[in-house]
Amino acid sequence: MASNTTRPPSTSPSPTCALTFQEPLLPWISDNVLAIILPTIVYVIAGAFFQVLDSYALFSKHRIHPSEEELKRNHVTRWECFKAVARYHVMQITIGLLLNHGNGPALVDDEACKIHDTALAIRNLRNLVPMLLTTLGIDAKQLSIATQGTSTAFAQIVGGGSPNDNLTQIPTTLEITLAKFTINILTPAFQYTLALVIVDTWIYFTHRLCHVNRTLYRIVHAQHHRLYVSYAYGAVYAHWLETLFLDILSFVLAGEIAQLSARQSMIFGGFATIKTISDHCGYVFPWDPFRWINGNGAVFHDLHHQSWGLKIANDEREQYNFSTYTVFWDNLLGTTWADKEGAERRYQRVRDMTEKRGPLKEETVSVRGVEKAIAEGKKDE
């Protein structure tokens, strides 16, 4: 890799620190472009996987709704849904390419230099530890001596840097170990967590606003709720304004604020896409990781798509399960559906009503009004 910019190291002439262009993961496409199109690739693969399950009635015992409910309850055809989803991905890729226009390969530090600089920064922080403990009334020196036999690393941390350390700019083994942990684990974990918090918070409150505000619901968000029985490739079926302001903008903000690199964006965007597909796939698998991590799985979101789980303004019913990635805001603000037995009774009632109802006509289902769709949904209760 050709050197682009050389800068002196922060504290030592060795190692030589240089910024270099990062080679792309794939030689025929830049990391920036790959990060933009990868969520679409993941979406197509995951959507196709669940479409095969639907088409061949595989794993039917894990379906939330019987397959026959789809035509009887949904108010949009699969073809119309497909066109809206295709528009979503065209918008996502186009905006991503425009925002990244003119951006070249990432400039990265030499690994040895990054470790060296981080290790010396950690040394400076270590020097603050004894002072902090002293303000708390703890004798840092005695604590360091007392723990030397059980944990050398802990003793070195609470004791701070030794005078001999400050005479040299060569990091200690402990400082190098902490530097590698900070660079490879701690910093990325913080970035991903921050990005998740931003996206989850943005989507929760904008999503909830679309239900509270009658105009926003009628004009924008009601399109997504034409799918009472959701399926995988319809996960991002939505009005173009919702695509722009709820989905795309949330990830743009998260990427910029958390300072995700192109490669980090690939990971974050890929997992976010899988999560979105999982929420709308219509299947509950015992091995679903999202279900076990925080309870925000396919059933959690499917409840929101039912007539008793959604609400338009001025309706007397409550509204539930707005979150997409975690359950934090729903739990904190009391919008989590907690009555599992009540949900199962309602699901069974819907199944019974669906068996009595004839399927909607394919040629007319797409032109039914939003209020008509909601009225039909109320009958499911």
N, C-alpha and C positions, 0 to 999 in steps of 0.2 A: 504494500500500500504506500502510495506517495505521501510524504509529509506535507501538510498544508500550513500549519502554524506551529512555531516553536516558542515556548515560554519558559522562563526560568522556574525551577521548582521553588515551592514556597519556603523551604527551610534548608535545603541541601543541594549541592551541585550534583549529587548522585542519588537516584538515577536521572538520566536526561529525560525531561518531560516534553513530549510532543503531542500535538493534536493531529490525528490522522483520520482520513475518510474510512468509514466502516464499510467493509465489503458486504454486498447484499446477500441474503440467505439463498436466493436463487439468482443465478447469473443473468437471466433473461428478463428480470423485472425488479424494479427498485423496491426497497422495503416500504417506502411511503405508499406506493401504489398497491402493493400486496396487502398492507394493513387496511386499505380502503375496500378492496374487493373481497377479502377473506370472509367477512361476515355473510356476504351474499353466497359465497361458495358453501359455507357451513349450513346456511339456511336451505339451500337447494338439496344438499345431501341428507340433512335431517328430515326435511319435508318429504323427500322421496322415500326415505325409510318408513315413515309412518303411513305414507300413501300405500305402500306395498302391504303393510299390516291391515289397513282398511280394506283394500281391494280383495285380499285373499282371506279375510276374516281370521287373521292370525291373532293369538292372544286375546280372543274375544272376552274371556272371563275377566280380563283386566280393564275392560272399557267402563267408563263412567256412565255412558248412555248406550242403550241398544242402538245398533247402526240404523235401524228404521226411523229413529227419531229425527235424524238429520233433515230429511226432506219435509217431514211433517211440521217441524218447529222453526227451522231457519227461514229467514226472509231475504235470502240472497242466494243465487245459484253459485255453484263452484266455479263456473267460467267467469262470472262477474267478479268473484272473489280473487281469482287468479290474476285478472287484469289490474285490479287495485294493488295487489301485492307486487306485481311487476313494476308498476309505477313507483311504489315505495322504494324499491331497490335502484331504479334508475335515478330517482331523486337523491338517494343516499350516496351513490357513486359519483354522480355529477357534482354535488356540493363538496364532497370530499376532494375530488380532483381540483376544483376551483380553489379551495382553501389551501391546498398544497402546491399550487402552481408556482414554479420557480424554486421550490425547496429541493436542495441537493441531498446527497448522502449525509448521514449524521457524522459529526466530528466527535471523536471519542478520545479520551485520555489513554495513554499507555497504561496497561494494567498495573505494572510494577510501580509506576509513578503515582497512580491513584491510591494504591495501598499505602505507599510511603507517606503521602500527604495526609491521608485519613488517619493513619497511625499516629502521626505527630499532633494532629488535631485532638485525638483521643487523649494523648499525653497531657495536653493543656487542660482538658476537662478533668482528668485524674487529679491534677493539682488542686482542683476546687473541692474535691470530695472531703479532705480533712477539714477544710474551713467550714463546709456545710455541716459536718457532724459536730464540730465544736460549737456552732450556734445552737445546736439541739442538745447541748450538754453532754455529748459523747466524746470520750477520749479516743480519738482515731488511732493514735500510736499504740495504746494498750490493746485496742480491739484488733489491730493488725497483728500484734505479737501473739495474742490469745488464739487467733484463728490460723496462724501460720502452719501448724501441724495438721490441721484438718482440710484446709483449702488454701493452697498457696495463691491461686488466682484472686480469690476474694480478699485475702490479706494484702495483696499488692494494690488492689483497687481502693480499699478503704484507707490504706496507708498513703496513697498518692504517689506521685513520682519521686524517686529518690534524688538527692543532689547530684549523684553521678550521672543519672539519666539526663539531667538538664545540661550537663557539660558536653554531651554528644548529640548529634542529630540522627543517630542510628536508632530506629525503633527497636523496642524489646520484642521478645517472642509473644508476650501477652498482648502488646499493642498491635502487632501484626495480626494476631488471631481475631482480636476485636474489630480491627479494620475490615478484614475479610467478611466477618459476620455482618457488619454494618452495610457493606457494599452489596453483598450477594443476597442477603435475607432481610435485614431490618428496613433498609431504604425501599426496596421494591414492595415489601409488605405494607409499609406506610402509604406508598403511592396507590397501590391497588385498593386499599381500604378507603383512602380519601376519595378516589374516583367512584367507588361503590356508594359511599355516603352521599356524594353529590347527585349521582344518577337516581338513587333510590328516593332521596328527598325531593328532587325536582319532579319526578314522575308522580310521586304520591300526591303532592299538593296541586299540580296542574291537572292530574287525573280527577282528583276530588272536585276541583273547581268546575270541571266539565260536567259533573253531575249536579252540583249545587246551582250553577247558573243555567236556567232553563234555555236561554238562547244558545249558549255554547253546546248544550246537550243536543238540542233539536237540529242545529245546523252542522255541527262537527261530530260529536262523539257518538251520537245515536247510530251512525253508520257501522261502527265496530260492533255494536250490540244487536245488529241484525243476525249475528251468529249466537243463537242460544245454545246450540250444540256445536262447540268449536272443534276444529280439526287442525292438524299441524301446520299445513302450508297457509292457512288463513290467520296465522298468529298476528301478522302485522296488517291485516285488512283494516283500513281506516281511511278517514277523510285526509286529503293531502295537507290540510292545515295541522291536523293532529300529527301526521308524519313529521312535519317540519318542526313544530314547537315542542311537542312532548318527547319525541324520540331522538331525532337528529341533533337538536339543540342541546339536549341533556348530555349527550356523549361528547359533543364539541367542547362544552364547558368543562366536563370532567377531565378530558384529555389535556386541556390547556392549564387548568388549575393544578392538577396533580402532576403535570409535566411528564406525562407518559411518553416514552420513546415509541418509535414506529413498531418495534418488536413487542413492547409491552401492550400497545394498542391492539396488536394481533391477538394476544392472549385474552385481554379483557373483552374485546369485541366478540371473539369467538365463543367464550363462555357465556356472555350475555345473550348471544343469539341462541345457543343451546337452551338456556333457561327460558327464553321467550317461547321457543318451540315446545318445550316440556310443559309449560303452563297451559298451552292450548291444544295439546295433542289428543286429549280425551282418554288417556290411559293412566292407570295408577299401578305402577310396578312396585313390588316389594323392595327392589334394589335401587329405587330412585333416590339419588344422593340429596337432591334438593328437598325432598320430603323429610329427610332425617336431619338435615343440617339445622333448619329453623322452622319447619312446618309450612313453608310457602311453596307448595307444590301444585300439581294439576288440580286437585280438588279445591284447594284454597281459592284459586282463580276461577274455577268453573262455577263456584257458588256466586261469584260476582256477576257472572253472565246469566244467572237465572233471574226470573222476574221478582223473586223475593230478596235477591241479593243486590239488585240495582235500584236506582231511584232517580226520578227527575224532580226538579224543584217543585215545591208546593204539594208533593205527594206526602201522605201521612206516614209512609213506611220509612224505616231506617235504611241506611246504606252501608255496605260492608265491603271489606277486602279490596282496598284500592292499591295496596303495595304490589310491586312487581318482583323485587329481589329479596327483600327481607320482610319481617312482620313487625319491625320496630315501631314505625309510625302508627300502624293500625292498632297495635297493642297499647301504645302510649295514649292515643286519642280516642280509644274505645270504639273503633270501627271494625274490629275483628269479629267474624261470625263465630260464636262460641257454642251454640246449641247444635251439637253434632247429631243428636237423636232427632231433633226437629228438622234438620236438613234432610236426613234420611227419609223421614215421613213425607216431606215435600217432594223429594225425588221420586218416591214410589207413587205418589199421587199424580205426578207428571207422567210417569210411565203408564199408569192406568188410563189417564185422559188421552194420551197419545195413541193408545191401542184403539180407542173408539173414534178417533179423528182420522179422516182420510188425508192422504198426502197433498200438499200444496201443488198446484199446477206449475210445472217448470217454466212455462212461458210467461206467467204472470207474477211469480213470486218476487221478482226483482223490482217491480214497480209499485209494490205496496208502500204506503206512506209510513213514515216513522211512527206516528201516533197509532196507526193501525197495528204496527208490529208490537208496540208496547201493550196495546189493548189485548192482542192475542196472548201475549205473555202473561197478563194478569189472570187469564182464564186457567193458566197452569197451576195456580194456587188452589 
